[in-house]
């Protein structure tokens, strides 16, 4: 579906892209060492780092998928955001002091000290694979949306958006990433508040009281409270939320590198709390928009004439048909901002992990400042080009990419469990650690591929909701590792 943009809206989008490039050029002069490129010389204020962490949580997918989920279903995604609060307490109390004590830049170097070099290589390599896939998916989906507003094919949009992001990220490093994330987050939050205000006026202030449709259809419900793990119940969402938020904040370089860019441990803790205290209400606003759109469009036949068939398509339709000229361009820029703030973080963190965990560790440990910075910038380009390439591949081969995502999930299955073992200093041998990781990978293989089996093999199939397979694999790794601990003590 294609929508028309006015000249003013197009000018707003172009101006946004030029501002990003200008910021990259500005910060290029300040990014003169590898430490400045990776953690901005640890000079970022806590509030800015916090906004940058929050922006990594959100993306163009949040703009589309979260309102879409509320439109189609209910408010169960809010549970994910609510579980981030106790996780934040745990991370700020027990994890960040560990990381600050060791002056960590790449979080995977921490694994070498606690579980051995094999754990560091496994986790770092899995992260790099995952980031290529993440960049590809974000670029593809955001460009798919943008291409419906501009008279340009999706492949060209992918290359333009990807190239702009690569340029300002490689020029300015982490400082450019964080300050562009701050600007992009302001645009994103401003856009969401504006749409929320418009919809409040439409569904509450009008005589028809349209919001009643949402209450009548139980749209504000958080989900089924049955104690079951085979469907999307409240308990499944709690397990998923805790597992994913812990993984994000202790084992994902995207997040840890941002709160490592502040001056002190106290500031790092503050930045994570700022991120979560923004992310929680922002998620609620995204969900309200989806619910309000349900009330606004409920039973309206013209929606069907426009071939709107699912919730993911409703918010773009509202932007295209209801927002005034200029504001429409700002909203599209906000969606692109959400996308690019995720991609720039992925590129910078991927370059950092490659440089610290592979190049400096195994290739050239005594590289000069100039060559180190050069490696960081070239690796930013390489990971960006790979992301663009896979995004282009997704245009005609989505099913192949689905399989690739499953494989990347399998290889990344043991990372969270390894970090928990490292933080609590669980003592097992190298062979026992590898066996524990392999066991977690087998659980993911089982949960991913052994579904809907023929009757003779139905006893083998996995009936768990797919989103908690990662949690199951983490529990399996930790459980087997603890059995090894008991065995070692008896021995």
Order of alpha helices (4+ residues) and beta strands (2+ residues): alpha-alpha-alpha-alpha-alpha-alpha-alpha-alpha-alpha-alpha-alpha-alpha-alpha-alpha-alpha-alpha-alpha-alpha-alpha-alpha-alpha
